Amino acid sequence: MCRLFGLSAGEHRVRATFWLLEAPDSLDRQSHRNPDGCGIAGFDPTGRPEVYKAPVAAWADPHFDAAARDLVSSTFVGHVRHASTGARTYANTHPFAHQGVIFAHNGALSGLDHIEAELGEYRKVLHGETDSERLFALVLKQTAANDGDLGAGIAAAVTWLAAAVPILSLNMVVATSTDLWALRYPSTDELYILDREAGGLHGDHHLQGVGQHGGIRVRSNDLRDQRSIVVASERIDEHPGWHLLAPGELAHADRHLRIDRRIVIDRQPTYPLLPPS
């Protein structure tokens, strides 16, 4: 299973450090089980996406640790890939970025020819072979059709896919330089959200966490003084405030860290795919 991570500090640019090689239980160990690529992304002060990704396991890329360890942004997206479609190439590695939007997906879907036909001119967004990038392109198309509303675009894309193609999971994290979205659909894979107070549970701690099963490890001293919203495929610390998103639930944190959570699809996929045994 791929691993997703998202973080928003709202209007504040914060420094976050991602350990990808030497830290115990970090992406290093995680990537031995998810060996098809890994990446992290944020935004520069102008809002331009800054993406570092590698089409190999973190432990197999000697440059990944040095290049990706330290990022400064208001929003972040991280991903470790276990490929369902597409070769192990840079173009097929998450996160994907297009026109100020960063996207990562955990799951699988098929019927890619059918999706491409639906994309129309948005086929120009595609650079690789993955189902995930086609999902991203459909989100972008539906966002444009909804006057630039990314939340509406995500909901419309998922609703169309649920009716039209076979689906295992469409869990995703989407970010702009100011906003963060997370969707869980259907119930196949878990996705958690934490509204973290400044300093965490005790009011004086930086953010430091790692996935329960060797997921993404992150530390941010700046979040001792700043509230944040964190999204992850699994709880990354012992904070009691982690909430499992419901199937079909879309969570949105805006630049003021106001959170909107709502069910955007309340039906099962028409053509469910079975998880690999």
Stockholm file with secondary structure:
# STOCKHOLM 1.0

chainA/1-277         MCRLFGLSAGEHRVRATFWLLEAPDSLDRQSHRNPDGCGIAGFDPTGRPEVYKAPVAAWADPHFDAAARDLVSSTFVGHVRHASTGARTYANTHPFAHQGVIFAHNGALSGLDHIEAELGEYRKVLHGETDSERLFALVLKQTAANDGDLGAGIAAAVTWLAAAVPILSLNMVVATSTDLWALRYPSTDELYILDREAGGLHGDHHLQGVGQHGGIRVRSNDLRDQRSIVVASERIDEHPGWHLLAPGELAHADRHLRIDRRIVIDRQPTYPLLPPS
#=GR chainA/1-277 SS CCEEEEEECTTCCEEEEEECSSSTTSHHHHHHHSTTCEEEEEECTTSCEEEEEESSCGGGCTTHHHHHSEEEESEEEEEECCCSSSCSSGGGSSCEEETTEEEEEEEEECCHHHHHHHHGGGGGGCCSCCHHHHHHHHHHHHHHHTTTCHHHHHHHHHHHHHHHSEEEEEEEEEECSSCEEEEECSSSSCCEEEEECTTGGGTSCCEEECCTTSCCEEEEGGGGSSCEEEEESSCCSCCTTCEECCTTEEEEECTTCCEEEEESCCSCCSEECCCCC
#=GC SS_cons         CCEEEEEECTTCCEEEEEECSSSTTSHHHHHHHSTTCEEEEEECTTSCEEEEEESSCGGGCTTHHHHHSEEEESEEEEEECCCSSSCSSGGGSSCEEETTEEEEEEEEECCHHHHHHHHGGGGGGCCSCCHHHHHHHHHHHHHHHTTTCHHHHHHHHHHHHHHHSEEEEEEEEEECSSCEEEEECSSSSCCEEEEECTTGGGTSCCEEECCTTSCCEEEEGGGGSSCEEEEESSCCSCCTTCEECCTTEEEEECTTCCEEEEESCCSCCSEECCCCC
//
